[in-house]
Amino acid sequence: MKIEDLTPVLESERRAGIGVIGCADIAVRRALPAIQNSPFQLMAVASRSREKAEDVAASSGCTAVSGYERLLELPGIDAVYIPLPNSEHAEWARRALEAGKHVLIEKPAVPSEETARALVTLAEERGLLIMENFAFLRHPQHDRAQSLVADGAIGKLRSFNGVFGIPPTDPRGIKYQADLGGGALWEVGCYPVRAAQAYLGSSPQVLGAGLKFDPDLGVDVSGVALLRDDDGVTANCSFGLSHSYRSTYDLWGSEGRLVLEWAFTPSQSARPVLRLQQKDLETKILAPASDQFLGVFNAFHDAIRDPRARAAHHHELLRQAGLMARIRAHALGQETR
């Protein structure tokens, strides 16, 4: 191997510093503890509220920053994690990239392929990484499922069926605010849609989609999308904010079926069970316990260290943004032919 082929991974041995823009619940509960166990050095947490930043920083052993822009100016921060409301992702991702920071955006990253492409272009021009946080993909149960399908355990894959629903919560919450990018499609629908793309071909079509809107809340509270790839494999994705909790997907093949019962939000101590059904035989496969958020920050760190790994993350962000936009346009009768 030529020497120049090795240079991208031979970066400084200094621990990469990371800052967190926003003190959302998901950041406090899952992301910050994961960062502290990752290769990153947690440098700072920013909030528009000085008091909130100080409370979160005190429990995390890092610097409290009042204001997001100020965090981008601090020395020693190589990357940022952005768990802000969906409506603010694009702006702060752009600002972070312009400030020379690698970016991890909480899902859903952005609402359009055009916006996603602009951010990816900016990242690539600056030699940076931008990555969307779908933490569930870092749980080993999905690697196991994909290996079983690839090895022919269920024969030829015919269809994917994914469901993610959660019970209603305080209607004043961010997920119910249209101007903040709330609604069922963005909040929970993105999960089965993203999972489906691990099994469908590269350019799935949207055959149908529908959203149910709550007139009082002004956002969609449930929905469904039907997809198909060029090989005829279909994916049915159902989701909602007014349901009993359900977090599952199954893969139906010509010779069997594989079911993941706790696909999207297992706790880090849980050991999800995969059920492989082949004719009259059912095999239960126990997945290991795993902190999927730690897996995200490890993958984010790896791609920062190795620029050759970044293209795949950029492609995934673009593909997801484009498909989600097409689903929403179809549901609203705005799709173009």
Secondary structure by P-SEA (a helix, b strand, c coil): cccccccccccccccbbbbbcccccccccccaaaaaaccccccccccccaaaaaaaaaaacbbbbccaaaaaacccccbbbbbccccaaaaaaaaaaaabbbbbbcccccccaaaaaaaaaaaaaacbbbbbbccccccaaaaaaaaaaaacccccccbbbbbbbbccccccccccccccccccccccaaaaaaaaaaccccccccccbbbbbcccccccccbbbbbbccccbbbbbbcccccccccbbbbbcccbbbbbccccccccccbbbbbbbcccbbbbbbbcccaaaaaaaaaaaaaaacccaaaaaaaaaaaaaaaaaaaaaaaaccccc
